[in-house]
Amino acid sequence: MHNALWPLFTSFSWQELRHHPWRNGAAVVAVMLGVALAFAVHVINASALDEFARGMRSVAGQADVQVQGRSRPVIDEALYGRLMRHPDVQSASPVIEINTYALLAQSRGEGPMRGSSKLPIRVLGVDALQVAGITPEVLPMPDSDAGRLDVFAPDAVFLNSAARAALVISGHSDVGPDVQADGSASARAVAKASSATAALPLTRSDLTDKATPTINSDAVLLSAATGTVRLQQGMQWQNLRLAGRVAAGGAPLAVMDVAAAQTVFGILGQLSRLDVQLRPGVDRTAFMAQLQAQPDWPADAVLAEPGQALARMDNVSRAYRVNLTVLALVALFTGGFLVYSVLALSVTRRAQPLALLGVLGLDPRQRWALILLEAGTLGLLGSVLGIALGTGLAMLALRMLGGDLGGGYFSGAMPALQWSGGAAFLFGALGVLAALVGAWWPARMAARMAPAQTLKGLGLSSQGAGRASAGLALLAAGVLLAMLPPIGGVPLAAYVSVALILLGGISALPALVGWLLDFMAPLVANKPLALLAVERARRMRESAAIAVSGVVASLSLAVALTVMVDSFRGSMLQWLDTVLPAALYVRTSGSTVSSEHAYFDPQLVQAIRTLPGVDHLRAQRSMPLTFDSTRPPVALLVRPLREKQSTNAAAMDTDLPLLAPALPAPAGFIAVYVSEAMVDLYGARVGTEFAPLAHAIATKTKQGIDQPRFFVAGVWRDYARQFGTLVIDSQEFSRLSDDARVNDLALWLTAGADSGEVEEAIRNVAKVMADKRVSPERLAPGIGTRTAPASGVSGPTGSKADIAANDAASLLEFGSAQEIRSRTMDIFDRSFAVTYWLQAVAIGIGLFGVAANFSAQVLARRKEFGLLLHLGLTRAQVLQVLALEGAAWTTLGAIAGTVLGLAVAAVLVYVVNPQSFHWSMDMQVPLLRLLTLAAAVIAAGTLTAWLAGRAAAGRDAVMAVKEDW
């Protein structure tokens, strides 16, 4: 019967699949969901990464070499002329690259602070004469009604499609008759803006009521109608004229003339980078080595290949993408157990037909192959449906959420779907493989059955007692693998460790069941029904272990995810409580990379310090530093650290969450405090000197000061910045640098002060200081009131000065400690909402497996139940025995699943998260929640066993005893 498998499948197996559509459909759905979720995550991440790569390629273009700063974001523009004169250089394009904000029509409601009416945007300053040959996708293209020379105009800006979609109302970006001679909007422009409000959640009062310009929707709508784009520089909006577009894709991008960008952003004589195109035949590596070997080559200018930015993004986001994919594959892992349960029940129901086929010549290997063929069919169908569903989910997610799934790596992008046949085949193969692995044990049961005994109705042969040695070996291997370092920044060994711990624990279940039941037997010796259930489970311990293996797997994953999320959440709450000691927080930059061009002037900080209701404030400066061109910049935070009341130089502010007490800095050293990522990525260990910082801030150091030496005095926990943070005391930094800019303010209020009035006072201060006719010294003491305007400031008449003042208030973002804490945790809970869904799916699959296994056991034990009924047990007592067996089995499964789940949680908390994201957390076990979860599983398992056994105590069970007469 070597060629009999396919005919048997199309007749014997197909009838089984067709007559039990719901049971087999559940297995197909389990595989489908696992494949769909994993494939959707992969497609979304691949699409986002491809969009990022396309954006980087459009910016880098055909450049062979890029010259950029080593530790600072700028280089001397004199290098441009030097390279243009080099005989190996065909052309060079000077580039200014600025990360800042553009004014939006209304707050997007993103982030932890209020008033965020700004769009993060990248600004490129280019030379239109040079950029066409190197990076044509950022070549400015004027609109039809704009002048051809607008590409050199000092006030012209060109937007890509993403920026235009966010900043410009469709159909109303034209200029000309809408603009009056004084720059204000005409009645036609106001009419256009009014007609466009249908597309925005605004009313006409937003255009006419100037009494409460909180987010300046009036000014913004006029901006859209008159083609004005407002970009932030410090505490001012720079008004630029929208003159056209650029073809570059990716996140929001604005392009302007390089000289105009230098003027607008105050970096005359400096460039962000140079894109260099070499002459044909020039070796790039030799050219780069030759330049850097020249004695007069600037030490702070490095030459790099254009693809390094893409490689850096791929590296920094890899751990996030892999973690998300592994999390999605949890559903597929549990789906394999559902396939196991369905096929185990199917093999038990068809034991006698399979035995008959064995008598007729179907050997054990062929029976094994037949069951695997059935499983492969279920897996293939589930995989095909899963790929289709995953594609649909990816399309929906890209349309609604863009390319970012919560990690922040690809925020702002709206990528196109990148569907790969190879990836679809891979994830489809994983679905089939999960089904085949789940079917391995039922296929083994079919292969090892004794046909003669099975035909007599004696059931499937016992598979032995099982030993714990293999399981213990797998557990030991899992523990050892958890100690290994990450590979390429990804905790691959830890993932394998989790799998081995789960498999080892499940493999050791028969021995564990035997030990626990041996312990329980004497306790129920005087209770006949309980003794009957325990003794039966003792003598069929491997069957009991198989029955609860699905519960163990699903419950362990649910427990692990619960503990991990709860630990992270609890640690996050503790961290927020520590880093948010003030009553009110104000910022003008939401990211470190934009902090160089979104900051508070020192005069504004001093004015806020003297406002009524403000007891004292703490100013913080944030700046990006680059230590390694292959990694993202780290953040340097400059803020007060020493307690004012303390005379001990080593006493530090309590709102820096140090992991251990700080060490005093030796004489001649400056203390710095590093995040955990700095330890992992740069080796900045406590008690050592950190020399790279001195080189990184050399350009900010005052002339005549000796090179400072920095001492790592402590390590602190930072959940806000993944790639490294250093903190230095502001007094020490002011001694080194003249940079007095500030990005964040923390305000402690006086007793009885109203935070709303203080916010309004700060807005008014910003408005007054935006009006150049008013100096900080002329601020009236009543500036904080809502009704008394400051001297020298006109009312809301719509003049350009008033609009500029109103716009200055939109630069500010406010948040109380409670608001920031609440919104941050809301974002956290939304980010981890998928884990709760995965837990529910896992538990449901486990309980379905218990039901299927009990159904199989009931069918195999009909004669046993019939004998019990002949011996005098009532139908209710037989059901009670089954319920007790279900309670005993699921209790053992709950115990084993909880213990394994805690072990897996320890790996996730102490290994996977630190290796993936370079931060630690305190493991917190929600005991009450875990007990409730285990009790619910035990109760559901008991009820499932009782329901599955109701048919076992009927007339069929009684008559089954006659089968051997």
N, C-alpha and C positions, 0 to 999 in steps of 0.2 A: 504493500500500500504506500509505496514511496511517492507516487503521484496523486495520492488521494486527498491531500490537504485542501486544495482549492475547491474540489467538489464538496467536501465535507463542510467547508466554510460557507459556501453559497447555499447549502441546504440546512445542515445541522446547526451551525453557529448563527446563520442569518435568521432562522426562525426564533432562536433565543433572543437575539437583539430586537427583533420586530415585535415579539409578544410582551416585552417588558420595556416599553419606551421610556417611562418615567424614571425607572431605576438607572438604565443606561444613559438616559438624557442627563441625569444628575452628574454622572462621571464626565460626560462631554462638556457640560457647562463648567465644571470645576477646572478642567484643562483649558477651556476657552478663556475663562476669566484670568487665569494665571498668565497665559500667553499674551492676552490683550493688554493687561496692565504693564507687563515687562516690555512688550514691543512698543506700546505708546510712549513710555518713558524714554526708551531708546530713540525713537523717531523725533520726539520733542527736543531732546538734548542734541542729537545729530543735526537737526534743522537749525537750532540756535548756534551751534558751533560753526556750521557752514555759513550762516549769515554773518557771524563775527569774522570769519576768515575772508568772506567776500568784502566786508567793509575794510579789513586790514589790507587786502590786496588792492582795493580801489585807492586807498590812501598811499600805499607804498608804490603801486604801479609797477613800472619797469626799472626801478632803481636797483643797481647792483650792490651798493653799499649805502649805509646810513651813518651819519656822524651825529652823535648825541652826547648829552652830558652823562658823566659817570655817577655823580652823587647829587647833582642838582639838575633841575629841569631845563636849563638854558646853557647855550654856548656863545662864545664871542662871535659876532657876525664877520669879524675880520677873516675867519676861516673860509668864508664864502669866496672872497677874492683869491685867497691862497689856492684853493682847490680849482677854481676856474682857470688859473694859470698853469696848473699841473699838466704835463704833456700827455698823461694817460687818461685824463678826464675829458669825456666828450661834452657833458653838460652837468650842471648842478642846479638844484632847485632849493632855494631857502624856504623854510617852513616855520611858522609860528603855530604851536598847538596849545590851546588853552581849554581847560575844563572849568566851566562856569555854569550859570543859570540864565534861562530866558523867562520872561514874565508870562504866566498863563492867565487864562480868563477867570479861573476860579481854583480854589484849593482842590487837589485831587484826593485828599483824604488818606494819603499814604504816609507811612512813617509814624513815629511816636509823638510828634509835636504838631500843634495847631498852626494854621496860617500858611501852610506850605502851598503857595500859589506859583511855584517856580518849577521849571522843567530843566533837569540836568542836560546840558548840551555841550558838545565839543566844537570849538571854534578853530578853524584853520586859516592862517594867513599865508597866502601863496603869491608868487610872482607869475602873473598870467603869461608872460613871455617865455618862461622856462618850464612851467608845469605841464604844458600840453604835450611835450615830448616824453615826459617821465611818468606823470600821474594824470592821464587825461580824464579820469572819472571825477576829479575834483576841479576841473577847468570850469570857471564861472561862465554860465550861459545867460546873457541878459534876456529879459522878457521882451516881447514885441514892441512895447511902448517905452522901453528904456533905451538909453543911449549906448552905442557900442563901446564907448570909453568908460562906461560905468564900472568895468572890471578894475579900473584904477582909481575910482572915486573913493575919497576918504570916508564917506558915510554910507557906502553901499554894502549890502550883505546878500549872499546867495544861499538858499536852503536846499537840503535834500528832501526827498519825499516824506521821510519820517518827521522831520522838523516842520515841514509845511502842514502836514496833517494835524500836528499838535498845536501849532501857533497861528495858523492862518485860516480864517473862515472861508470855506470853499466858495469860489466865485467872487470874492471881495478883496483881492490882494492888489488891485490896480491902484495907481496913483495918478496924479494930474489934477483933474477938475475937482476931486474931493478935498484937495489941500488948499487952504487959503494962503495968502502971502506971509502971514505971521506964523504959519505952521499949524494952525488949528484946523479942525475938521469943518467942512461945509455942511449945509443942511442935507445935501445929497449923501454925504458920508454917514450922517446920523441916521438917515432913512435906511441906508444899506445895513447899518449895524442893527437897527430896529427890526428889519425884516429877517435878519439872520438869527434873532433870538429864538426862533422856533427850533433851532438845532441845539440850543443850550438850555440848561435848567435855570433860566433867568426870566425876569419880568421886565416890562417897559419901565417900571420905576427904578430898575437898576441903571437905566440910561439917564434918567432925569433927576433923581434924588441924590444930590451931592452932600447931604448932611451927614451921611454915615458911610464914607468911602473905605470900608474895612478891608476889602480885597481888590478895590479899584476895578470892578468889572466895567465901569464906564470908560475908563482910560484904556483898558485892554481891548474892548470892542472897537473903539476908535482906532487903536493901533492896527487891528486886523483889517479894518476898512480902508485905512490910508496906507497900508503896506509898511508899517513901522514895526521893527523888531527891537525889543529892549533886552539888552544883555547886562548882567551884573558885573561891576568892577568896584570892589570895596563896598561902600554904602551908597553907591549911586547906580542908577540905571543909565546905560549908554544907549541913546536912541539912534538906531541905524535904519536906513531905508532899504526895504526889500526890493531888490532890483532883478532877481531872476532865480535860477535854480542850478543845482549840480546833479550829476547822474549817480553819484556814489550812494550805495545802499547802506544798510546797517542802522545803528542808533541815530538819534537826531544830530545833525551836523550843519554848521554854518561856515561858509567860506567867504573871506574878504581879502583885500589886498594886504600884502605882508607889511608894508609900511604903515597902512592904516591900523592894522592889528597892533603893531609896536606902539603906536601913539595912543590908541584907545586903552590898552592894558598896561601902559607905563613901563615898557621894557625896551626902550630905545637902545640900539646898539647890540641887541641880543637876539638870538634865534633859538627855537626849540630843537631843531635838527636840520641837517642838510641831506637831501636825497641826491645821490651821485650816480651818474650813468657813465660807465667806462667805455673806452674805445674798443672796437672789436679786436679780439685777440689778446687783450690784457687779462692776466691771471688775477682774479679777485683776491685770493688768499695772499699772494705775493705783494699785491698793491697795499693791502691792509697792513701787513707786517712791515713793509718799507716805510709807510707813513708813520706808524707808531714808533719806529726805531729812530726817527729823526730827533736830535737832541732838543730842538726848540718846539717840538709838538706838545701842545698843552696836556698836562697830566689828567685834567678833568674832562677831556674829550675822548670818547671811545668810538671805534668803528665797529659796526655790527651788520650782520646780514638782515635783510628786511623781514625774513620769516621768523625772527626771534620772538616778536610780540605774539604771533599765533601760537608758537610752541609754548610760550609762557602761559597763555590762557588755557591751552590744553592741559598743561601740567597742574596748574592751580585748581582747575575745575574737575580733574580726573577723579579724585577721591570722592567728591560730592556726587558725580555722575554714577560712579560704580556703587556707592552706598545706596543711592536711590534705586538703581537697577536690582541690587540684591534684595532690597526691601520688597520690591515688586515681585520678585521670584518666590517670596514666601508663600503667596497664594498658589503658585504652581507646585511648590513642595508639598503643601497640604492636599492639593488636588491629586497627587500621586497616591496618597493614603485612601482617598475616596475611590479611586480606580481599584485599589487593592480590595476594599470592602465589597464593592459591587461584584467583582469577579470571584471573590471568595464565596459569596452567597450563590453566584451562578454555578460555580463548580460543585458546591454542595447540593444544590437542587438537581443538577444533572449527573450526580455521581453514578447512578445505575446505568443511564445511557452511555456514559463514558466508559464504564466498566464493560458493557456489552461490546463497544467498539474495540476495547482491548482484547476481549476474547476472540473477536473476529479478525484480529491481526494488526490493529493499530498499536504500535509499540509505545513505550513510555516517552521516548524522545519526540515522537509525532504528536502525542497528546500534549506534551509541553509546548511544542511549536504551535499547535492549534489554539491554545489559550493565549499565547503571546500574539498570534495573528489577530485574535479578537481585540486584545488590548491595543495593538497598533492601529486597528481601525478606529476605535474610540478616540485614541490620541490624535490620529491624523485628522479626523473630523473636527475635534475640538481645536486643533492647531489652525486649521484653515479658517474656521469661524473666528478664532482669536486674532489672527492676523487682520482679518477684515474689520473686526470690532476695534482692535488697537489702532488701525489706520484712521477710523472714524473718530475715536477719542483724541488722537493726536491732532487731527484737523480742527476739532472743536476747541481743544486747549490752546492751539496756536492762534486761533481767531479771538478767543476770549481773554487769554492770559499772556499772549506773546510767547517768547521763548524761555521765560524764567519760571522755574518751578519752586521758587522759594530760596534758592541759594544766593541770589543777587549777582550772579556772574554774568547773566545775559539780559539784565533788566533794560527796558527801553527799546528792545528790538522786536520787530514783528516779522519773523522769518517766514519764508516759503517752505512748504512741506518738502522734506528730502526723504523720499521713499527708496529704500535699497532692497533689491531682490535678494542679495546675499544675506542681509540682516534678517529679512523675512524667512528665508530658508533656515537660518541658524536658530531663530526663536521657535519656528515651527518644529524643528528637529528636537529642541529642548522639550516641547510639549509631548512629542511622541516618546522621547526617552523617559519622561516622567511617568507616562502611562505604562511603558514596558517595565520600568523598575517596580511600579506598584503591582504589576501583574506577575512578578517573578515568583512570589510565594504561592499564589493560587495555581500557577502553572506547575510548580513543583509538587503541590498536592495532587494534581491530576496525574502527573507522571509517576508518582510513588504509590498510588492507590493499588490495593490488591484486588484485581477484578473479581475473583471468586467470592471473597468475603463481601465485597461491595454489592454484588448481585444478590447475595443472601440478605441484604439489608442490614449488615453489621456496621455500616458506616465506613468512613475513611480511616485508614490505619493511623495509629498514634505515631507522632514524629519524635518521640523521646522527650526526655526531661529538660534538655538544654543545660548548658553550662555557662558560668559567668566569666570564664577566662577571656573569651573573645571580646565581650563587652568591656571588661576592665582594661584590656589592652587598648581598645579604641579610646576610652576615657583618658588613659595615661598619655596617649599620643596627642589628644586634643589639648591637654594641659601643657605639654611641651611646646606645641605649635603656637600657643597663645603667648609664649615668651619671646618669640622671634620678632625682629624688627620689620617694618613695612618694606615692601618692594616697590620702588618707583613712586613712593608716597601713598601707596594703597595697601591697606592691611590684609593682603591676600592670605597670609598664614593664619590670621585671626578668623577669617571667614571659613577656612578649612577646619580650624579648631572648633568652631560652632557646629559645623556639620558632623564632625567626629564625636563630639560630646552628645549630640542628639542620637546618632546611630549607636554609639556605645551604650548609652542609657537604655535604649529600646532593646538592644541585643541582650542586655543583662536582665531584662524584665522577667524571663522565666525563673531564673534563680531567685530574683527578688520576690516574686510572687510565692515561690515555694517557701522561702524563709519566713515571710510574713504570715502565710497561712499556717505553717507549722506552729507559729507563736499563737495564732488565734484559735486553733483547734481546741486546746484544753479549756479555753474561756467559754466555749459554747457547747461543752460536752453534755449539759443537762437540758439543752434546747434542741429537740429533734429536728425541727425544720431548718434552723440555722446550721446545725451540725451537718445535715444533709447537703446544704448549699456549700459549706466550707470544704467538706470532704470531697465533694465532686470537683470543686475548683483545685483542691490540692493534687488530686490524681490526674487532672487534665490541665496542669499548670501552663503548658505551652499554649493550649487553646485559649486559656484565660489571658495570657500575655498578648497573643495575637489580637484578641478582642479589644483590648484596651490600648493597643499600640497607637491607634489613631488619636485617641484621647490624650495620650502622653505627648505625642508630637505636637498636636494643636495647642494643648494647654501649656506646654513648655514655651512655645513661641509667644503665646498670649501673655504669659507671666513675664517673659524676658522683655517684650516690648512695653508692658505696663511699668515694670521697674525702671527700665531705661528712660522712658519718657518722664516718669514721675521724678526720677533722680535729676534729670536735666532741668525740669520745671522748678523743682525745689531749689536747686543750685542757682538757677537764674533769678528766682525771687530773692534769695539771700544776697546775690550780687547786686541787684537793683536797689535793695534796701541800703546797701553799703555805699554805692556810688552816687546815690541821689539824696544827699543830706539836706539840701537847700529847699526852700519853699517854691521858688519860681526859676525857670531856666529860659534863657533867650539865646538863639543862635541865628546865624545868617548863612551858614554852610552846613550841609548835611553829610558831606564826605570829605575825607582828608585830601583827595586829589584836587578838589575845587577850593581848598582853603586858601590858596595863594591869591585868589582873585575874588573871594567872598569873605569879607572880614569887617570888623568894627575898627573905626579910627580911634586912637587913644583919647582924642578930645570927647568923642561920644561916650566912651567908657567912663571918663571922669564926670561927665554931665549926669549920667545915670547913677553914678555913685552918690551924688548929692541930692537925689530926688527925695521928696517926702515919702515916707513909708519904707524906704530902703535902709536897713540897719547896716549891712555890709555886703560886699559882693566878692566873688572869686572869678577872676578872668583866666581863660585858658586859650592858649595858642596851639593850633594843630598844623603840622607841616609834614609833607612827604619827604622821605629820604630813601635813596636807592643804594643798597649795599651790594646787590648782585643783579646784573642786568637780565638774568634768566628768571628772576622772581619779581613779584609785584613790590612796589614801594612799601616801606614800613612807616608807621606814624610816630612822629616825635611830638609828645605833649609837653607843653611848657605851662606850669601852673604852680601856685604856692603849695609847699609841702610841709614846712615846719610850723608847729603850733606856735601861735603868738605868745601864749602864756608860758611856754616851756623854755627853760634855760639849757636844756640838753640838746646839743646839735644833732643828735641821732634820733630825736623824737619826731615821729612822722604823723601826718594827718591821718585820722582814723578812716576816712572814706576811700583809701587806697587798699583794696582787698588783697593784702599780702598773704602768700601761702605759709610763710614762716616769719618770725621776727627779723627785722632788718638789721644788717650789719653796719657799723659806723665806717665811714670812708676814711682811709688812711690819709695822713697829711700829704697835701699836694694833689689829691684826687678829688674829683667831683662825683658825688653819688648819683647813680641813675638806677631806675627801677624798670625791669623788663617784664614783658608778658611771657607766658609759657611758650608761645610760638618762637620767640627770640632764642630761647634755650634749645629748642628742637632744630630750628633752621639755621641759626648762626652761632651756636655754641656759647651763648652769653650766660655763663654759669655764675652763680652767686660766689662772691669772694674773689673774682678775677677781674682783670682789666679788660675793657672792651675798646680796643684801639680803632675799629672801623668808624666809630661815631666821630672821633676827632677829625678824620679825613672827610667825612660826609658834611660836616658843618663848617669846614674850613672857609668856604666862600662867605659865610655869614659872620665870621669872627672879625672883631674889630682889628684895625691895623695896630701893630706894635704889641699885641698880646701873644705871649708864648702859647705854643700848641697845648691845649688842655688835655688832661688825662682823666679818663672816666672809669669809675669803679662800680661794678654791679653789686649793689647793696641789697637787693631783694628781688623776688619774683612775685608777680601778682597775676590774678586771674582776670582775663579780659574777653568777654563774650561778644564785644562789639566789633573787634578787628581781628581777623583770622590770621593775617600774615605777619604780625609782629607789631609791638608797641613799646616805645621807650618813654619814660617820664623823667623830667628833670625839673628841679626847683626853679621858679621864675626869677628869683634873685640871682642865682648862679648864672642863668642864661642872659639876663640883662647885663651882667658883668662881661660876658663874652660877645654879645651882639647888640646892634642898635635896632634890630627888628622888634618893634613894640606893638605889632598888630595882634588882634584878638579875634577869635572865632566863636567862642562860647562864653556865656556869662551865667553864673549861679548866684542867685540873689536870696539873701536871708532878710525877711521883712520884720519890721517892728511890730510889737504887740498891738493887735487891733487893726493893722493895716489891711486894706482890701486889695487882693491880688488883681482884680479887674481894673481898679483905679490905677494901680501901679503899671499895669500893661498899657493902659491908655496914655499914661504919662510918658512912658518910653516911646510910644508911637509918636507922640507930639514932639518929643525931643528929636527923633529922627527926621520929622517933617521940618522942624525949624533949622536943623543943621544942613538939610538938603538945600535950603534957600541960601544962596551965597551972600545975600544981602544982610544976613544975621550972623554974627559971630557967637561962639559959645559963651562969651562973657555977658552977652545981652539977654541970656535966658532969664525970664522972670521967675520968681519963687513959686508962682502959681501955675507953672507950666503943666503940672500934673492934673489940673482940673479939666473937666470935660467941656465946660462952657466958656472959659476965658481964653481967647486966642492969645498967642504970644505977640509981644510988641514987634511991629515990623512985618508981620505976616498977614497978607490979605486973606479975605474970606474965600470960600470955594467958588470963585467966579469963573473957573475954567481956563485961567491963564496958564501959559507954559510953566511959570514958576510954581503955581499952585499944584499943577498936575505932577510936576517933578517931586514936590514935597509929599503929596499923597502917595506917589509911587514908592518913595523911600520907606514908608511904613510897611509896604508889601514885601520888603526885603527881610523882615523879621519873622521869626517863628517862635512861638511861646508854648510853654508846657509846664504845669505844676508837676511835682514829683509823683503825685497820685495819678495824674493823667498819663504821664509817660509810662509809669509802671503798668497801668491798666491796658493801654494800647499796645505796649510791647508784648504783654502776655496774650492779648487777643491775637496778635500776629503769630505768636508762638503756637497757640492752640490751633489756629487755622493751618499752620504748616504741618502739624502732626495729626491732623484729623484723619488722614489716610490710615494711620496705624490702628485707630479704633475700628475702622472698617475691616482691616486685615484681621484683627483679633476676632471680630464677630464671624467672619468667614471661616477662620481656622477652627473656632469652637463648633460652628455648625457642621463642618465637614467631619470633625471628630465624632460628634454625636450621631451623625448619619452612619459613620462607620460602625459604631456600637450597635445601632439598630440593625444594620445589614448583617453583622456578625451574629447577633442573637437570633435573627431570623434563620441564618444558616444552621446554627446550633439546634434550634427548635426542630427544623426539618430532619436533622441527623439524629435527634434524640426522641423521635415520636414513640418508639417502642419502650424506651425508658419511662416516659411519662405514662404510657398505657399501663405498664407494669405497676407503677405507683398507684394509679387509679384502681387496678385490680386488687392491690394490697390494702385498699381502704382509704387512701387519701382523697379528699374532696378536690373538686376543681379549684376552689378558692385556695386550698393549701398548696396545690401545684403551682398556681400563680404566685403564691407567697414565696415559694422556694425560688422561682425564677427572679422575683423582685429582689430577694436577698442576695442571689448570685450577682444580679446587676449592681446592687449596692456595694457588694464586696469588691467586684471587679473595678467599678468606676472609682471607688475609694482608693484602691491601690494605684489606679491610673492617675488620680488627682494628686496623691502623695508623690509619685514618681515624676509626674509632669511639673509639679511645683518645684521640687528639688532641682530637676534639670533646668527648668526655667531660670531659677536663681543663678545657677552656674553659667548659663548662657548670658544672663544679664550682667554678671561680673565681667565677662569677656567684652561685652559691648561697652560697658561703662569705663573699665580700666584699660582696655586695649584699643578697641575699634575707634572710639571717639578721639582719644588723644593722638593716635597715629593718623587719623584722617583729618582732624581739624585743629590739632595742637592746642587743645584746652582740656582741662580735667573737670570732673564733677564729683560730688559726694554721693555715694550710693545710698539711696533712700528706699526702704522697702515699705510700701503701703500695706501693712499687714491686714487691716480690716478689709480692704478691697480684694486682696488675694484670697482671704478666707471666704469672702462672699462669692468670688468667682469659682473657687473649688466646690463650695457647697452647692452652687447652681449646677455645676457639671455633675455632681453626684446625684442630685435630685433628678436632673434630666435623664441621666443614665439609668437610674432605677425605674423611672416611668417608662423609658424606652423599652427596657427589658420586659416589663410587665405587659406593655402593649404588644410587643413582638411575640410573647408567649401565650396570648389569649387563645390563639388557634390550636395550641399544643394540647390543651386539656379537653378537647372535644371528643366527639365520637370517632374521628379519624385516628386519634391516638390510641383509643381502646381497641379498635379493629386492627391497628398495625401490629398488635401482638400476635394475631393469627397468621401473619405472613410466613412464619416458620413452621406452622402446623402441617 
